[in-house]
């Protein structure tokens, strides 16, 4: 699987199929109702991505690479209520997100069991679009718990190699608390 689109960091080129851990995202979301049927939501998210693979290091040494990526993001979505009563809502949503990579950390174990750690900042922004359906149970007028399965597409924006660049079309499952303002 070598190739320029598979370069993780400068001098690291995957040569085997990568193993990706499930992406973990934590966040806080706020929703602003426009009327009884429509709402706009936004928030702040933190995402952790991890992958492992064999790679050619600096065009000379083969090694096992364990990579970790950290992102902060701002999602924005439009919600349309399909069914809503005092406590329960079923809705469809569409939107997108912009994320800034904070750091890519790479641990390299070479064939002689030498270990090297590289840490770099991440240039550019990661853009994505999503569409989904969701359920929300509101405890009161201000707070509720929600479950949002959605389809997400991560655009090619020259981000470090990860599950997002290897598999840009993904199924996302969110579960969390939502504050209604």
Secondary structure, DSSP 8 states (H G I E B T S, - for coil): --SGGGB-STTEEE-S--EE---EEEEEEEEEESSSSEEEEEEEEEEEEEEEEEEEETTTEEEEEEEEEEEEEEEEEEEEEEEE-SSEEEEEEEEEEEEEEEEEEEEEEETT--EEEEEE---SEEEEEEEEEEEEEESSSSEEEEEEEEEEEE---S--SSHHHHS-EEEEEEEEEEEE-
